[in-house]
Amino acid sequence: MRSRLVVFAASVSVLLGSTWVAAQSPAPIQLPAPQTEGGKPLMQALALRATSREFAPGPLPPQTLSNLLWAAWGINRPDSGKRTAPSARNWQETDLYLVTASGAYLYDAAANRLVAVAAADLRALAGAQAFVKEAPVTLVFVADTTRMKGAPPEMQQSYAWADAAFISQNVYLFCASSGLATGVRAMVDRLPLAKALKLAPTQLITLAQSVGYPKKQ
C-alpha cells in the first residue's frame, strides 16, 4: 500500500487553479508538481523553527500544498521509491492524512494526487485544543502496522512514533523555510477520527500537525 494523505472537507471538492470547487464525483485531484528548489537555507530554517497555536483561516494554495506534502513525506528518489524522511527498515508504514474544512482526501505520493475519502469537516476530531478547528490544514500521521514486517508487536508503536516524528520535523522545516506556521500534537480524538477515516484496526494514529499562515497580530 502506498503512503497516503487525506484532506478533510465539508464537501467533496476538486482542485482547480488556486480554488476548491464542489464536484459531483470524488475524482482524484492531481496536484501541481512540487517545487524542490528555493526557500530559506537549512540553518536559517532551523533558527526559525517554532511551534504555533495561532493560524490565519485562509487556505493554502495548491502549489504550497503540493510542496508541503512532498517535503513531509514525498518520494525524493523515484528510482527506489524512497522518501524525504527515513523509516525503520524502509517499511514506509506511515500514511499522511490532510484535514481541512472542505473534505477528506488520501495523498497518493507516487502519483502526487489527492484521492477523496470523506466529505465532512473533521478538523475538530484532529485535536483537543480550540485552535485546531481554526487551522486551515491538519496533517494526520497514521501507521499501518501490517507493513512493519518482522517488528515485534511490543515494538511497533515505538517505531511508528519515531518515524512519524521524522516526518513532522520535515513539516516544521518546510514551514520555517516558507513563512508558514505549524504545530504538532499527540492529543487527538483517535477513535472517532479513525472511524471517520475508515481506518482498519491495524492502522494507528500517531500524531497530528496543523499548518497555515501565521495569524496577524
mmCIF file of the C-alpha atoms, coordinates in Angstrom:
data_MODEL
# 
_entry.id   MODEL 
# 
loop_
_atom_site.group_PDB 
_atom_site.id 
_atom_site.type_symbol 
_atom_site.label_atom_id 
_atom_site.label_alt_id 
_atom_site.label_comp_id 
_atom_site.label_asym_id 
_atom_site.label_entity_id 
_atom_site.label_seq_id 
_atom_site.pdbx_PDB_ins_code 
_atom_site.Cartn_x 
_atom_site.Cartn_y 
_atom_site.Cartn_z 
_atom_site.occupancy 
_atom_site.B_iso_or_equiv 
_atom_site.pdbx_formal_charge 
_atom_site.auth_seq_id 
_atom_site.auth_comp_id 
_atom_site.auth_asym_id 
_atom_site.auth_atom_id 
_atom_site.pdbx_PDB_model_num 
ATOM 1   C CA . MET A 1 1   ? 0.000   0.000  0.000   1.00 0.00 ? 1   MET A CA 1 
ATOM 2   C CA . ARG A 1 2   ? 1.325   3.420  -0.892  1.00 0.00 ? 2   ARG A CA 1 
ATOM 3   C CA . SER A 1 3   ? 1.657   6.242  1.606   1.00 0.00 ? 3   SER A CA 1 
ATOM 4   C CA . ARG A 1 4   ? -1.455  8.342  1.793   1.00 0.00 ? 4   ARG A CA 1 
ATOM 5   C CA . LEU A 1 5   ? -2.545  11.774 2.822   1.00 0.00 ? 5   LEU A CA 1 
ATOM 6   C CA . VAL A 1 6   ? -6.136  12.775 3.406   1.00 0.00 ? 6   VAL A CA 1 
ATOM 7   C CA . VAL A 1 7   ? -7.753  16.203 3.177   1.00 0.00 ? 7   VAL A CA 1 
ATOM 8   C CA . PHE A 1 8   ? -10.868 16.661 5.375   1.00 0.00 ? 8   PHE A CA 1 
ATOM 9   C CA . ALA A 1 9   ? -13.616 18.854 3.913   1.00 0.00 ? 9   ALA A CA 1 
ATOM 10  C CA . ALA A 1 10  ? -17.262 19.863 4.163   1.00 0.00 ? 10  ALA A CA 1 
ATOM 11  C CA . SER A 1 11  ? -17.930 18.660 0.610   1.00 0.00 ? 11  SER A CA 1 
ATOM 12  C CA . VAL A 1 12  ? -16.140 16.591 -1.965  1.00 0.00 ? 12  VAL A CA 1 
ATOM 13  C CA . SER A 1 13  ? -14.034 19.071 -3.913  1.00 0.00 ? 13  SER A CA 1 
ATOM 14  C CA . VAL A 1 14  ? -11.791 19.357 -6.906  1.00 0.00 ? 14  VAL A CA 1 
ATOM 15  C CA . LEU A 1 15  ? -8.661  21.483 -7.018  1.00 0.00 ? 15  LEU A CA 1 
ATOM 16  C CA . LEU A 1 16  ? -8.871  23.924 -9.888  1.00 0.00 ? 16  LEU A CA 1 
ATOM 17  C CA . GLY A 1 17  ? -6.210  26.586 -10.210 1.00 0.00 ? 17  GLY A CA 1 
ATOM 18  C CA . SER A 1 18  ? -5.950  28.095 -6.733  1.00 0.00 ? 18  SER A CA 1 
ATOM 19  C CA . THR A 1 19  ? -9.501  27.312 -5.596  1.00 0.00 ? 19  THR A CA 1 
ATOM 20  C CA . TRP A 1 20  ? -11.565 24.343 -4.432  1.00 0.00 ? 20  TRP A CA 1 
ATOM 21  C CA . VAL A 1 21  ? -14.907 23.854 -6.201  1.00 0.00 ? 21  VAL A CA 1 
ATOM 22  C CA . ALA A 1 22  ? -17.676 21.364 -5.475  1.00 0.00 ? 22  ALA A CA 1 
ATOM 23  C CA . ALA A 1 23  ? -17.715 18.248 -7.623  1.00 0.00 ? 23  ALA A CA 1 
ATOM 24  C CA . GLN A 1 24  ? -20.298 15.610 -8.387  1.00 0.00 ? 24  GLN A CA 1 
ATOM 25  C CA . SER A 1 25  ? -17.837 12.726 -8.110  1.00 0.00 ? 25  SER A CA 1 
ATOM 26  C CA . PRO A 1 26  ? -14.822 12.229 -5.825  1.00 0.00 ? 26  PRO A CA 1 
ATOM 27  C CA . ALA A 1 27  ? -12.352 12.071 -8.695  1.00 0.00 ? 27  ALA A CA 1 
ATOM 28  C CA . PRO A 1 28  ? -8.658  12.138 -7.725  1.00 0.00 ? 28  PRO A CA 1 
ATOM 29  C CA . ILE A 1 29  ? -7.162  15.617 -7.709  1.00 0.00 ? 29  ILE A CA 1 
ATOM 30  C CA . GLN A 1 30  ? -3.832  15.979 -9.465  1.00 0.00 ? 30  GLN A CA 1 
ATOM 31  C CA . LEU A 1 31  ? -1.551  18.329 -7.575  1.00 0.00 ? 31  LEU A CA 1 
ATOM 32  C CA . PRO A 1 32  ? 0.949   20.586 -9.347  1.00 0.00 ? 32  PRO A CA 1 
ATOM 33  C CA . ALA A 1 33  ? 4.485   19.230 -9.470  1.00 0.00 ? 33  ALA A CA 1 
ATOM 34  C CA . PRO A 1 34  ? 6.296   20.060 -6.219  1.00 0.00 ? 34  PRO A CA 1 
ATOM 35  C CA . GLN A 1 35  ? 8.891   22.807 -6.354  1.00 0.00 ? 35  GLN A CA 1 
ATOM 36  C CA . THR A 1 36  ? 12.059  21.312 -4.897  1.00 0.00 ? 36  THR A CA 1 
ATOM 37  C CA . GLU A 1 37  ? 14.208  24.420 -5.129  1.00 0.00 ? 37  GLU A CA 1 
ATOM 38  C CA . GLY A 1 38  ? 14.076  27.729 -3.277  1.00 0.00 ? 38  GLY A CA 1 
ATOM 39  C CA . GLY A 1 39  ? 13.145  28.545 0.283   1.00 0.00 ? 39  GLY A CA 1 
ATOM 40  C CA . LYS A 1 40  ? 15.410  29.606 3.113   1.00 0.00 ? 40  LYS A CA 1 
ATOM 41  C CA . PRO A 1 41  ? 18.768  27.841 3.703   1.00 0.00 ? 41  PRO A CA 1 
ATOM 42  C CA . LEU A 1 42  ? 18.703  24.996 6.222   1.00 0.00 ? 42  LEU A CA 1 
ATOM 43  C CA . MET A 1 43  ? 20.471  26.878 9.024   1.00 0.00 ? 43  MET A CA 1 
ATOM 44  C CA . GLN A 1 44  ? 18.031  29.784 8.718   1.00 0.00 ? 44  GLN A CA 1 
ATOM 45  C CA . ALA A 1 45  ? 15.092  27.390 8.734   1.00 0.00 ? 45  ALA A CA 1 
ATOM 46  C CA . LEU A 1 46  ? 16.434  25.752 11.902  1.00 0.00 ? 46  LEU A CA 1 
ATOM 47  C CA . ALA A 1 47  ? 16.781  29.162 13.512  1.00 0.00 ? 47  ALA A CA 1 
ATOM 48  C CA . LEU A 1 48  ? 13.162  29.986 12.637  1.00 0.00 ? 48  LEU A CA 1 
ATOM 49  C CA . ARG A 1 49  ? 11.654  26.599 13.544  1.00 0.00 ? 49  ARG A CA 1 
ATOM 50  C CA . ALA A 1 50  ? 8.895   27.091 16.117  1.00 0.00 ? 50  ALA A CA 1 
ATOM 51  C CA . THR A 1 51  ? 5.531   25.731 17.281  1.00 0.00 ? 51  THR A CA 1 
ATOM 52  C CA . SER A 1 52  ? 2.455   27.879 16.710  1.00 0.00 ? 52  SER A CA 1 
ATOM 53  C CA . ARG A 1 53  ? -1.071  27.586 18.063  1.00 0.00 ? 53  ARG A CA 1 
ATOM 54  C CA . GLU A 1 54  ? -2.487  30.531 16.143  1.00 0.00 ? 54  GLU A CA 1 
ATOM 55  C CA . PHE A 1 55  ? -3.339  30.395 12.449  1.00 0.00 ? 55  PHE A CA 1 
ATOM 56  C CA . ALA A 1 56  ? -4.905  32.639 9.858   1.00 0.00 ? 56  ALA A CA 1 
ATOM 57  C CA . PRO A 1 57  ? -8.021  30.997 8.360   1.00 0.00 ? 57  PRO A CA 1 
ATOM 58  C CA . GLY A 1 58  ? -7.050  31.347 4.691   1.00 0.00 ? 58  GLY A CA 1 
ATOM 59  C CA . PRO A 1 59  ? -6.471  28.107 2.711   1.00 0.00 ? 59  PRO A CA 1 
ATOM 60  C CA . LEU A 1 60  ? -3.104  27.091 1.320   1.00 0.00 ? 60  LEU A CA 1 
ATOM 61  C CA . PRO A 1 61  ? -2.682  27.492 -2.462  1.00 0.00 ? 61  PRO A CA 1 
ATOM 62  C CA . PRO A 1 62  ? -2.355  24.235 -4.456  1.00 0.00 ? 62  PRO A CA 1 
ATOM 63  C CA . GLN A 1 63  ? 1.344   24.776 -5.143  1.00 0.00 ? 63  GLN A CA 1 
ATOM 64  C CA . THR A 1 64  ? 2.107   25.350 -1.467  1.00 0.00 ? 64  THR A CA 1 
ATOM 65  C CA . LEU A 1 65  ? 0.102   22.268 -0.541  1.00 0.00 ? 65  LEU A CA 1 
ATOM 66  C CA . SER A 1 66  ? 1.986   20.159 -3.082  1.00 0.00 ? 66  SER A CA 1 
ATOM 67  C CA . ASN A 1 67  ? 5.329   21.454 -1.813  1.00 0.00 ? 67  ASN A CA 1 
ATOM 68  C CA . LEU A 1 68  ? 4.308   20.778 1.782   1.00 0.00 ? 68  LEU A CA 1 
ATOM 69  C CA . LEU A 1 69  ? 3.268   17.189 1.134   1.00 0.00 ? 69  LEU A CA 1 
ATOM 70  C CA . TRP A 1 70  ? 6.402   16.410 -0.854  1.00 0.00 ? 70  TRP A CA 1 
ATOM 71  C CA . ALA A 1 71  ? 8.631   17.928 1.841   1.00 0.00 ? 71  ALA A CA 1 
ATOM 72  C CA . ALA A 1 72  ? 6.799   15.980 4.527   1.00 0.00 ? 72  ALA A CA 1 
ATOM 73  C CA . TRP A 1 73  ? 6.787   12.503 3.031   1.00 0.00 ? 73  TRP A CA 1 
ATOM 74  C CA . GLY A 1 74  ? 7.226   12.682 -0.714  1.00 0.00 ? 74  GLY A CA 1 
ATOM 75  C CA . ILE A 1 75  ? 9.326   10.456 -2.948  1.00 0.00 ? 75  ILE A CA 1 
ATOM 76  C CA . ASN A 1 76  ? 12.739  12.063 -3.449  1.00 0.00 ? 76  ASN A CA 1 
ATOM 77  C CA . ARG A 1 77  ? 14.370  9.085  -5.198  1.00 0.00 ? 77  ARG A CA 1 
ATOM 78  C CA . PRO A 1 78  ? 11.952  7.822  -7.858  1.00 0.00 ? 78  PRO A CA 1 
ATOM 79  C CA . ASP A 1 79  ? 14.266  5.002  -8.910  1.00 0.00 ? 79  ASP A CA 1 
ATOM 80  C CA . SER A 1 80  ? 13.938  3.350  -5.490  1.00 0.00 ? 80  SER A CA 1 
ATOM 81  C CA . GLY A 1 81  ? 10.710  4.898  -4.200  1.00 0.00 ? 81  GLY A CA 1 
ATOM 82  C CA . LYS A 1 82  ? 12.454  6.189  -1.086  1.00 0.00 ? 82  LYS A CA 1 
ATOM 83  C CA . ARG A 1 83  ? 11.227  9.211  0.803   1.00 0.00 ? 83  ARG A CA 1 
ATOM 84  C CA . THR A 1 84  ? 12.157  12.626 2.172   1.00 0.00 ? 84  THR A CA 1 
ATOM 85  C CA . ALA A 1 85  ? 12.061  11.153 5.704   1.00 0.00 ? 85  ALA A CA 1 
ATOM 86  C CA . PRO A 1 86  ? 13.518  7.867  6.957   1.00 0.00 ? 86  PRO A CA 1 
ATOM 87  C CA . SER A 1 87  ? 11.543  4.905  8.246   1.00 0.00 ? 87  SER A CA 1 
ATOM 88  C CA . ALA A 1 88  ? 12.725  1.835  10.116  1.00 0.00 ? 88  ALA A CA 1 
ATOM 89  C CA . ARG A 1 89  ? 13.785  -0.898 7.658   1.00 0.00 ? 89  ARG A CA 1 
ATOM 90  C CA . ASN A 1 90  ? 12.252  1.277  4.934   1.00 0.00 ? 90  ASN A CA 1 
ATOM 91  C CA . TRP A 1 91  ? 8.812   -0.009 5.939   1.00 0.00 ? 91  TRP A CA 1 
ATOM 92  C CA . GLN A 1 92  ? 7.227   3.306  4.881   1.00 0.00 ? 92  GLN A CA 1 
ATOM 93  C CA . GLU A 1 93  ? 4.381   2.408  7.180   1.00 0.00 ? 93  GLU A CA 1 
ATOM 94  C CA . THR A 1 94  ? 3.170   5.983  7.643   1.00 0.00 ? 94  THR A CA 1 
ATOM 95  C CA . ASP A 1 95  ? 0.135   7.283  5.789   1.00 0.00 ? 95  ASP A CA 1 
ATOM 96  C CA . LEU A 1 96  ? -0.367  11.036 5.825   1.00 0.00 ? 96  LEU A CA 1 
ATOM 97  C CA . TYR A 1 97  ? -3.838  12.492 6.048   1.00 0.00 ? 97  TYR A CA 1 
ATOM 98  C CA . LEU A 1 98  ? -4.683  16.136 5.438   1.00 0.00 ? 98  LEU A CA 1 
ATOM 99  C CA . VAL A 1 99  ? -7.582  17.732 7.333   1.00 0.00 ? 99  VAL A CA 1 
ATOM 100 C CA . THR A 1 100 ? -9.262  20.897 6.018   1.00 0.00 ? 100 THR A CA 1 
ATOM 101 C CA . ALA A 1 101 ? -12.698 22.480 6.107   1.00 0.00 ? 101 ALA A CA 1 
ATOM 102 C CA . SER A 1 102 ? -13.531 21.261 2.621   1.00 0.00 ? 102 SER A CA 1 
ATOM 103 C CA . GLY A 1 103 ? -13.172 17.466 2.693   1.00 0.00 ? 103 GLY A CA 1 
ATOM 104 C CA . ALA A 1 104 ? -11.093 14.354 3.322   1.00 0.00 ? 104 ALA A CA 1 
ATOM 105 C CA . TYR A 1 105 ? -8.621  13.121 0.732   1.00 0.00 ? 105 TYR A CA 1 
ATOM 106 C CA . LEU A 1 106 ? -5.938  10.475 0.515   1.00 0.00 ? 106 LEU A CA 1 
ATOM 107 C CA . TYR A 1 107 ? -2.495  11.652 -0.582  1.00 0.00 ? 107 TYR A CA 1 
ATOM 108 C CA . ASP A 1 108 ? -1.017  9.356  -3.189  1.00 0.00 ? 108 ASP A CA 1 
ATOM 109 C CA . ALA A 1 109 ? 2.673   10.276 -3.092  1.00 0.00 ? 109 ALA A CA 1 
ATOM 110 C CA . ALA A 1 110 ? 3.650   8.193  -6.112  1.00 0.00 ? 110 ALA A CA 1 
ATOM 111 C CA . ALA A 1 111 ? 1.062   9.914  -8.323  1.00 0.00 ? 111 ALA A CA 1 
ATOM 112 C CA . ASN A 1 112 ? 1.240   13.272 -6.472  1.00 0.00 ? 112 ASN A CA 1 
ATOM 113 C CA . ARG A 1 113 ? -2.518  13.413 -6.144  1.00 0.00 ? 113 ARG A CA 1 
ATOM 114 C CA . LEU A 1 114 ? -5.329  13.502 -3.575  1.00 0.00 ? 114 LEU A CA 1 
ATOM 115 C CA . VAL A 1 115 ? -7.986  10.801 -3.513  1.00 0.00 ? 115 VAL A CA 1 
ATOM 116 C CA . ALA A 1 116 ? -11.363 11.588 -1.937  1.00 0.00 ? 116 ALA A CA 1 
ATOM 117 C CA . VAL A 1 117 ? -12.083 9.756  1.318   1.00 0.00 ? 117 VAL A CA 1 
ATOM 118 C CA . ALA A 1 118 ? -14.703 11.765 3.213   1.00 0.00 ? 118 ALA A CA 1 
ATOM 119 C CA . ALA A 1 119 ? -16.884 14.804 2.589   1.00 0.00 ? 119 ALA A CA 1 
ATOM 120 C CA . ALA A 1 120 ? -17.064 16.333 6.054   1.00 0.00 ? 120 ALA A CA 1 
ATOM 121 C CA . ASP A 1 121 ? -15.141 18.859 8.120   1.00 0.00 ? 121 ASP A CA 1 
ATOM 122 C CA . LEU A 1 122 ? -13.384 16.558 10.599  1.00 0.00 ? 122 LEU A CA 1 
ATOM 123 C CA . ARG A 1 123 ? -10.915 19.096 11.954  1.00 0.00 ? 123 ARG A CA 1 
ATOM 124 C CA . ALA A 1 124 ? -12.464 19.062 15.425  1.00 0.00 ? 124 ALA A CA 1 
ATOM 125 C CA . LEU A 1 125 ? -11.549 15.367 15.735  1.00 0.00 ? 125 LEU A CA 1 
ATOM 126 C CA . ALA A 1 126 ? -7.888  16.048 14.975  1.00 0.00 ? 126 ALA A CA 1 
ATOM 127 C CA . GLY A 1 127 ? -7.074  17.676 18.302  1.00 0.00 ? 127 GLY A CA 1 
ATOM 128 C CA . ALA A 1 128 ? -8.498  18.729 21.651  1.00 0.00 ? 128 ALA A CA 1 
ATOM 129 C CA . GLN A 1 129 ? -7.362  22.362 21.544  1.00 0.00 ? 129 GLN A CA 1 
ATOM 130 C CA . ALA A 1 130 ? -9.591  25.153 20.263  1.00 0.00 ? 130 ALA A CA 1 
ATOM 131 C CA . PHE A 1 131 ? -7.115  26.338 17.621  1.00 0.00 ? 131 PHE A CA 1 
ATOM 132 C CA . VAL A 1 132 ? -7.320  23.018 15.782  1.00 0.00 ? 132 VAL A CA 1 
ATOM 133 C CA . LYS A 1 133 ? -10.663 23.987 14.244  1.00 0.00 ? 133 LYS A CA 1 
ATOM 134 C CA . GLU A 1 134 ? -9.187  27.291 13.050  1.00 0.00 ? 134 GLU A CA 1 
ATOM 135 C CA . ALA A 1 135 ? -6.103  25.940 11.263  1.00 0.00 ? 135 ALA A CA 1 
ATOM 136 C CA . PRO A 1 136 ? -6.816  25.507 7.526   1.00 0.00 ? 136 PRO A CA 1 
ATOM 137 C CA . VAL A 1 137 ? -4.788  22.288 7.275   1.00 0.00 ? 137 VAL A CA 1 
ATOM 138 C CA . THR A 1 138 ? -4.004  19.487 9.703   1.00 0.00 ? 138 THR A CA 1 
ATOM 139 C CA . LEU A 1 139 ? -1.814  16.556 8.796   1.00 0.00 ? 139 LEU A CA 1 
ATOM 140 C CA . VAL A 1 140 ? -2.716  13.284 10.497  1.00 0.00 ? 140 VAL A CA 1 
ATOM 141 C CA . PHE A 1 141 ? 0.008   10.640 10.723  1.00 0.00 ? 141 PHE A CA 1 
ATOM 142 C CA . VAL A 1 142 ? -1.240  7.053  10.542  1.00 0.00 ? 142 VAL A CA 1 
ATOM 143 C CA . ALA A 1 143 ? 0.954   3.954  10.833  1.00 0.00 ? 143 ALA A CA 1 
ATOM 144 C CA . ASP A 1 144 ? -0.163  0.807  9.026   1.00 0.00 ? 144 ASP A CA 1 
ATOM 145 C CA . THR A 1 145 ? 1.354   -1.888 11.220  1.00 0.00 ? 145 THR A CA 1 
ATOM 146 C CA . THR A 1 146 ? 0.807   -4.594 8.577   1.00 0.00 ? 146 THR A CA 1 
ATOM 147 C CA . ARG A 1 147 ? 3.793   -3.117 6.697   1.00 0.00 ? 147 ARG A CA 1 
ATOM 148 C CA . MET A 1 148 ? 6.116   -3.498 9.686   1.00 0.00 ? 148 MET A CA 1 
ATOM 149 C CA . LYS A 1 149 ? 7.281   -6.983 8.792   1.00 0.00 ? 149 LYS A CA 1 
ATOM 150 C CA . GLY A 1 150 ? 9.467   -8.576 11.447  1.00 0.00 ? 150 GLY A CA 1 
ATOM 151 C CA . ALA A 1 151 ? 8.745   -5.976 14.135  1.00 0.00 ? 151 ALA A CA 1 
ATOM 152 C CA . PRO A 1 152 ? 7.726   -7.493 17.500  1.00 0.00 ? 152 PRO A CA 1 
ATOM 153 C CA . PRO A 1 153 ? 4.212   -6.283 18.400  1.00 0.00 ? 153 PRO A CA 1 
ATOM 154 C CA . GLU A 1 154 ? 5.529   -4.584 21.532  1.00 0.00 ? 154 GLU A CA 1 
ATOM 155 C CA . MET A 1 155 ? 7.942   -2.512 19.394  1.00 0.00 ? 155 MET A CA 1 
ATOM 156 C CA . GLN A 1 156 ? 5.565   -1.457 16.616  1.00 0.00 ? 156 GLN A CA 1 
ATOM 157 C CA . GLN A 1 157 ? 4.325   1.661  18.375  1.00 0.00 ? 157 GLN A CA 1 
ATOM 158 C CA . SER A 1 158 ? 7.867   2.809  19.183  1.00 0.00 ? 158 SER A CA 1 
ATOM 159 C CA . TYR A 1 159 ? 8.894   2.529  15.534  1.00 0.00 ? 159 TYR A CA 1 
ATOM 160 C CA . ALA A 1 160 ? 5.693   4.184  14.367  1.00 0.00 ? 160 ALA A CA 1 
ATOM 161 C CA . TRP A 1 161 ? 6.063   7.194  16.663  1.00 0.00 ? 161 TRP A CA 1 
ATOM 162 C CA . ALA A 1 162 ? 9.728   7.655  15.761  1.00 0.00 ? 162 ALA A CA 1 
ATOM 163 C CA . ASP A 1 163 ? 9.024   7.547  12.030  1.00 0.00 ? 163 ASP A CA 1 
ATOM 164 C CA . ALA A 1 164 ? 6.125   9.989  12.403  1.00 0.00 ? 164 ALA A CA 1 
ATOM 165 C CA . ALA A 1 165 ? 8.427   12.358 14.288  1.00 0.00 ? 165 ALA A CA 1 
ATOM 166 C CA . PHE A 1 166 ? 10.893  12.387 11.377  1.00 0.00 ? 166 PHE A CA 1 
ATOM 167 C CA . ILE A 1 167 ? 8.096   13.445 9.022   1.00 0.00 ? 167 ILE A CA 1 
ATOM 168 C CA . SER A 1 168 ? 6.860   16.034 11.496  1.00 0.00 ? 168 SER A CA 1 
ATOM 169 C CA . GLN A 1 169 ? 10.278  17.672 11.605  1.00 0.00 ? 169 GLN A CA 1 
ATOM 170 C CA . ASN A 1 170 ? 10.279  17.866 7.810   1.00 0.00 ? 170 ASN A CA 1 
ATOM 171 C CA . VAL A 1 171 ? 7.000   19.767 8.084   1.00 0.00 ? 171 VAL A CA 1 
ATOM 172 C CA . TYR A 1 172 ? 8.489   22.112 10.674  1.00 0.00 ? 172 TYR A CA 1 
ATOM 173 C CA . LEU A 1 173 ? 11.489  22.904 8.486   1.00 0.00 ? 173 LEU A CA 1 
ATOM 174 C CA . PHE A 1 174 ? 9.375   23.410 5.367   1.00 0.00 ? 174 PHE A CA 1 
ATOM 175 C CA . CYS A 1 175 ? 7.084   25.785 7.232   1.00 0.00 ? 175 CYS A CA 1 
ATOM 176 C CA . ALA A 1 176 ? 10.012  27.736 8.673   1.00 0.00 ? 176 ALA A CA 1 
ATOM 177 C CA . SER A 1 177 ? 11.518  27.985 5.201   1.00 0.00 ? 177 SER A CA 1 
ATOM 178 C CA . SER A 1 178 ? 8.227   29.071 3.616   1.00 0.00 ? 178 SER A CA 1 
ATOM 179 C CA . GLY A 1 179 ? 6.883   31.515 6.202   1.00 0.00 ? 179 GLY A CA 1 
ATOM 180 C CA . LEU A 1 180 ? 4.114   29.212 7.432   1.00 0.00 ? 180 LEU A CA 1 
ATOM 181 C CA . ALA A 1 181 ? 3.000   28.432 10.971  1.00 0.00 ? 181 ALA A CA 1 
ATOM 182 C CA . THR A 1 182 ? 2.809   24.865 12.292  1.00 0.00 ? 182 THR A CA 1 
ATOM 183 C CA . GLY A 1 183 ? 2.390   22.874 15.486  1.00 0.00 ? 183 GLY A CA 1 
ATOM 184 C CA . VAL A 1 184 ? 2.435   19.148 16.234  1.00 0.00 ? 184 VAL A CA 1 
ATOM 185 C CA . ARG A 1 185 ? 0.443   17.394 18.962  1.00 0.00 ? 185 ARG A CA 1 
ATOM 186 C CA . ALA A 1 186 ? -0.362  13.976 20.345  1.00 0.00 ? 186 ALA A CA 1 
ATOM 187 C CA . MET A 1 187 ? -3.776  14.991 21.727  1.00 0.00 ? 187 MET A CA 1 
ATOM 188 C CA . VAL A 1 188 ? -6.111  13.557 19.081  1.00 0.00 ? 188 VAL A CA 1 
ATOM 189 C CA . ASP A 1 189 ? -9.615  12.107 19.396  1.00 0.00 ? 189 ASP A CA 1 
ATOM 190 C CA . ARG A 1 190 ? -8.335  8.858  17.925  1.00 0.00 ? 190 ARG A CA 1 
ATOM 191 C CA . LEU A 1 191 ? -11.320 6.517  17.944  1.00 0.00 ? 191 LEU A CA 1 
ATOM 192 C CA . PRO A 1 192 ? -13.848 8.877  16.287  1.00 0.00 ? 192 PRO A CA 1 
ATOM 193 C CA . LEU A 1 193 ? -11.210 10.129 13.853  1.00 0.00 ? 193 LEU A CA 1 
ATOM 194 C CA . ALA A 1 194 ? -10.180 6.590  12.907  1.00 0.00 ? 194 ALA A CA 1 
ATOM 195 C CA . LYS A 1 195 ? -13.828 5.702  12.296  1.00 0.00 ? 195 LYS A CA 1 
ATOM 196 C CA . ALA A 1 196 ? -14.344 8.790  10.136  1.00 0.00 ? 196 ALA A CA 1 
ATOM 197 C CA . LEU A 1 197 ? -11.254 7.894  8.095   1.00 0.00 ? 197 LEU A CA 1 
ATOM 198 C CA . LYS A 1 198 ? -12.409 4.266  7.805   1.00 0.00 ? 198 LYS A CA 1 
ATOM 199 C CA . LEU A 1 199 ? -9.137  3.023  9.280   1.00 0.00 ? 199 LEU A CA 1 
ATOM 200 C CA . ALA A 1 200 ? -8.549  -0.658 9.973   1.00 0.00 ? 200 ALA A CA 1 
ATOM 201 C CA . PRO A 1 201 ? -7.695  -1.908 13.485  1.00 0.00 ? 201 PRO A CA 1 
ATOM 202 C CA . THR A 1 202 ? -4.109  -2.354 12.302  1.00 0.00 ? 202 THR A CA 1 
ATOM 203 C CA . GLN A 1 203 ? -3.800  1.367  11.496  1.00 0.00 ? 203 GLN A CA 1 
ATOM 204 C CA . LEU A 1 204 ? -2.535  3.532  14.351  1.00 0.00 ? 204 LEU A CA 1 
ATOM 205 C CA . ILE A 1 205 ? -2.972  7.305  14.551  1.00 0.00 ? 205 ILE A CA 1 
ATOM 206 C CA . THR A 1 206 ? 0.244   8.682  15.995  1.00 0.00 ? 206 THR A CA 1 
ATOM 207 C CA . LEU A 1 207 ? 0.427   12.479 15.656  1.00 0.00 ? 207 LEU A CA 1 
ATOM 208 C CA . ALA A 1 208 ? -1.417  15.415 14.143  1.00 0.00 ? 208 ALA A CA 1 
ATOM 209 C CA . GLN A 1 209 ? 0.151   18.650 12.929  1.00 0.00 ? 209 GLN A CA 1 
ATOM 210 C CA . SER A 1 210 ? -1.618  21.847 11.932  1.00 0.00 ? 210 SER A CA 1 
ATOM 211 C CA . VAL A 1 211 ? -0.306  24.108 9.158   1.00 0.00 ? 211 VAL A CA 1 
ATOM 212 C CA . GLY A 1 212 ? -1.376  27.522 7.940   1.00 0.00 ? 212 GLY A CA 1 
ATOM 213 C CA . TYR A 1 213 ? -0.369  31.121 7.544   1.00 0.00 ? 213 TYR A CA 1 
ATOM 214 C CA . PRO A 1 214 ? 0.615   32.945 10.734  1.00 0.00 ? 214 PRO A CA 1 
ATOM 215 C CA . LYS A 1 215 ? -2.239  34.798 12.397  1.00 0.00 ? 215 LYS A CA 1 
ATOM 216 C CA . LYS A 1 216 ? -1.861  38.545 12.073  1.00 0.00 ? 216 LYS A CA 1 
ATOM 217 C CA . GLN A 1 217 ? -1.448  40.292 15.401  1.00 0.00 ? 217 GLN A CA 1 
# 
